[in-house]
Amino acid sequence: MNLRVFANASGNLLVEISHPSLKSAVTWFLPMLPQESPALRGIDPSRLLAVRLHEKLYQIPYLHIRTIRMGTAPLAEVGQLEPEDSINVLNHIQDILAWD
């Protein structure tokens, strides 16, 4: 499994965490922030997950789930995370869900 990565019109990267075949009006994403992003200063480092895309390191704040109505925002697929990074992202999300 390789999670898909999209860029919005501003060039910001988003990793898709909902299944591509999900029949829903919205798709779930997490932001992918470059290592040098000033936005990272305001996020607890224990809530960040490092991933690589095209040999560049990014941080994913895995608690910052966004939903986007497909077709309303121009998104372009720019790549996919490696399987190990994809599994790691989903495992971190699963760990915070309310289940026992």
C-alpha positions as CSV (number, residue, x, y, z in Angstrom):
1,M,0.0,0.0,0.0
2,N,1.3,3.4,-1.0
3,L,-0.6,6.5,0.2
4,R,-1.1,9.0,-2.6
5,V,0.3,12.6,-2.2
6,F,-1.4,15.6,-3.8
7,A,-0.5,19.2,-4.2
8,N,-3.1,22.0,-4.0
9,A,-3.1,25.1,-6.1
10,S,-0.7,26.8,-3.6
11,G,1.8,23.9,-3.9
12,N,1.1,22.6,-0.4
13,L,1.3,18.8,-0.1
14,L,-1.4,16.6,1.3
15,V,-1.3,12.9,1.9
16,E,-4.6,11.0,1.3
17,I,-5.6,8.8,4.2
18,S,-9.0,7.7,3.1
19,H,-9.2,4.8,0.7
20,P,-9.2,6.0,-3.0
21,S,-12.3,4.0,-3.7
22,L,-14.3,5.4,-0.8
23,K,-17.8,6.5,-1.9
24,S,-18.0,9.8,-0.1
25,A,-18.5,13.4,-0.8
26,V,-15.2,14.2,1.0
27,T,-11.7,12.8,1.0
28,W,-9.5,12.8,4.1
29,F,-6.0,14.2,4.1
30,L,-3.1,15.1,6.3
31,P,-0.7,18.0,5.5
32,M,2.9,17.2,4.6
33,L,5.2,20.0,5.8
34,P,8.8,20.5,4.6
35,Q,11.4,20.3,7.4
36,E,12.0,24.0,7.1
37,S,8.4,25.0,7.5
38,P,7.8,27.7,10.2
39,A,4.4,26.0,10.9
40,L,6.3,23.1,12.6
41,R,7.3,25.4,15.4
42,G,3.8,25.4,16.8
43,I,3.3,21.7,16.7
44,D,4.3,19.3,19.5
45,P,7.2,17.2,18.1
46,S,5.7,14.0,19.5
47,R,2.7,14.6,17.2
48,L,4.9,14.7,14.0
49,L,5.8,11.8,11.8
50,A,8.8,12.0,9.3
51,V,8.3,10.7,5.8
52,R,10.2,11.0,2.5
53,L,8.9,11.9,-0.9
54,H,11.2,12.2,-3.9
55,E,14.3,12.0,-1.6
56,K,13.1,15.0,0.5
57,L,12.1,14.8,4.2
58,Y,8.7,16.0,5.3
59,Q,6.8,16.1,8.6
60,I,3.2,15.0,8.9
61,P,1.2,16.4,11.9
62,Y,-0.9,13.2,12.1
63,L,-3.6,14.8,14.3
64,H,-4.4,17.5,11.7
65,I,-6.9,15.6,9.6
66,R,-8.5,17.7,6.8
67,T,-11.5,16.8,4.7
68,I,-11.7,18.2,1.1
69,R,-14.8,17.9,-1.1
70,M,-13.3,16.4,-4.3
71,G,-14.0,18.5,-7.4
72,T,-14.1,21.8,-5.4
73,A,-10.3,22.1,-4.8
74,P,-7.8,21.6,-7.7
75,L,-5.5,18.9,-6.5
76,A,-2.8,17.2,-8.6
77,E,-1.3,13.8,-7.6
78,V,2.4,14.3,-7.3
79,G,3.6,10.9,-6.0
80,Q,3.1,8.2,-3.4
81,L,4.7,7.5,0.0
82,E,6.7,4.3,0.3
83,P,4.8,1.3,1.9
84,E,6.7,1.6,5.2
85,D,5.9,5.3,5.6
86,S,2.3,4.7,4.5
87,I,1.8,2.0,7.1
88,N,3.5,4.2,9.8
89,V,1.1,7.1,9.0
90,L,-2.0,4.9,9.3
91,N,-0.8,3.2,12.5
92,H,-0.2,6.5,14.2
93,I,-3.8,7.5,13.3
94,Q,-5.2,4.2,14.5
95,D,-3.4,4.6,17.8
96,I,-5.4,7.7,18.7
97,L,-8.8,6.3,17.7
98,A,-11.2,5.4,20.5
99,W,-11.3,1.7,20.5
100,D,-10.5,-1.1,23.0
